[in-house]
């Protein structure tokens, strides 16, 4: 099947994935009941569905692929058509497999990096787990050891922050924050979470919350004595020898970033500036840089393979959808007709941007997709992976 016919055949799949997969958004709207300060004395009763089983060992990559560039007309065609079908303003993508690295972009300038929104949480999680490996911190350490006045901070552990089981309110969802979009200090964000009240007792349930990763960023800075961008550059970019990856600062001019479209007010979007988001979404990268980062994480370049596997030893179901969240890493059960697929990676989304970087063990390939405007990065990634498999 050639690339064009293959894309038409996948049209329904693309549409289906757009409907099935809500992106993990920095600006998600809360759908839970109104939060309230819980009573958390003594034993805590588990709420909601239990974690899913850890994935089988065969989801993990066995080798590292070279990043020699290659051309592929079929992948070029899929990228252009996917962006047009979704109405994306720009899209960048990369596929990495045994044949090397393919990349492309459409509607985007040649030089700028893209913002990867929550997908950047992966870098923060890896840096924290590196500290665990080094003995500087432990997953059971309470966050109150480093940050004061966190609600129930003496019971919330670093492990709970990593996997979103802390119960902390995601401060970006508060009406007061959405009505006044701007940079806020960690103290301000913690104050919002405290005023809104925790959603449940620490360890009692699962709820995606950017507050968790803002606090992890603060822990990294407290332990390392450096700003977050410098820590992540040293621990992630330099160790893995990545190119096309950098991390934002609070005063970042973002002059090298692909511009974001205005927020879609009809969809309830508000202005989000990447420099405001900090540790909840700190990464700017090319698609080539993002796919190389994921490969570096999963193949033991940044953490021992045994530690990497623990990132998904207790994945929590997300949004009643076919995906689950571990310690800074996501697992996806892809709704592919005819054959179930499992991916490992991380998605992200905010006003004007959607992103995903994934490893597909069935395909023995990595894919990274980022777009501005409407669309599904996961759907585009799946179309690219299906096409490369039909060469």
GISULRA-V879274 format. One record per helix or strand. SS is the DSSP state (alpha for helix, beta for strand). FROM is the first residue (numbers start at 1). TO is the last residue. If there is no record, write none. Layout:
# GISULRA-V879274
[[SS	FROM	TO] [SS	FROM	TO]]
This chain:
# GISULRA-V879274
[[alpha	3	9] [alpha	11	20] [beta	25	25] [alpha	57	59] [beta	69	69] [alpha	73	86] [beta	88	97] [beta	100	106] [beta	113	115] [alpha	117	134] [beta	142	142] [alpha	143	145] [beta	157	157] [alpha	158	163] [alpha	171	173] [alpha	175	178] [alpha	186	196] [alpha	210	224] [alpha	228	240] [beta	245	247] [beta	257	257] [alpha	265	267] [alpha	274	280] [beta	283	285] [alpha	287	298] [alpha	305	310] [beta	316	317] [beta	323	325] [beta	330	334] [beta	341	350] [beta	353	360] [beta	365	373] [alpha	377	388]]
